[in-house]
């Protein structure tokens, strides 16, 4: 499988010049390459991709769809590297005016291994490269960017703020090049990889339904599902580790995150089928007298639960837990109550193992949707997944009277 850093960055940088100039001679001059070197570089890219990037003719070259697509994605990749080369909060670093033009694929790949492993030994073990090679790549990038990317702390090495910024930029650049490879080949259903960050609610119905639809048409695509809470997933999203995050939206998302709602989730109170409150209409006083299992303080679901009691004394919470699996198992085997979305325990509801306690809670609603990076442009395969998530959100809505 062709990986982003299997491609020569210098040749990728030259693509934009060829598209703009429509001439290999003029593009070579702009890119700082000889015309033979540029011709050989383009030929190598075409062989690696298995597609024609430019139509050659007597008076110049014309980019194919593949050439235009790859050049555009390469431009976006180098823009990410340019941003990553700036000192966090201070603008451009002293040194080279365009450090991203001096970076090599070997340096960037080695640096990512180092960033992931947080050390030279771990990076060498994970990548198969030697420790001296990884050390050299990190130091060369520090010289190019004119700022320290790693520092020793205790017995190990950690990334500096600039190093973390660089790691994010390199991952995002790699993602753009990978998207360019897919788009240039024009076969979105024949392979590729999509990574979805799934928050608790989305794992029950919406994401599985969308995946089932997607894989019928694109069985060769690998889908990575990363489970976690919003706090656990938002940084991987911004880092480019995750492409799409699905779950409860935030009223004020951080900079760099865009949100699109899918549906409104109506929360409800649940207990076991033989719970003392199951056979009658529960009042707020009844609910306050019960013990509960709810999520930890600071989570949106916990805030909804606290709001039910209108600022008065809260009921006892002997168990704080963010795992729906643990919560539903515990509620079925005790008199604890919980506040959840019906989607998260639809199987238990249908089997009458868990029942609603009290009346509906029309004011306890939250918006469920998709979060992506600002400025992110999905591939055709990724857009197909987003479309199917929208479709699945409609198909899996529970009726209000369930």
Secondary structure, DSSP 8 states (H G I E B T S, - for coil): ---GGGS-HHHHHHHHHHHHHS-HHHHHHHHT--HHHHHHHHHHHHHHHTS--EEEETTEEEE-HHHHHHHHHHHHHHHHHHHHTEETTTEE-SS-TTGGGT--HHHHHHHHHHHHHTSHHHHHHHHS--HHHHHHHHHHHHHHHTS--EEEETTEEEE-HHHHHHHHHHHHHHHHHHHHHHHHHT-TTS--EEEEEE-HHHHHTHHHHHHHHHHHH-TT-EEEEEE--HHHHHHHHHHTS-SEEEEE--TT--TTEEEEEEEEEEEEEEEETT-TTTTS---HHHHHTS-BEE--TTSHHHHHHHHTTTTS-----SEE---HHHHHHHHHTSS-BEEEEGGGGHHHHHTTSEEE-SS--TT-EEEEEEEEETT----HHHHHHHHHHHHHHHHT---TT-
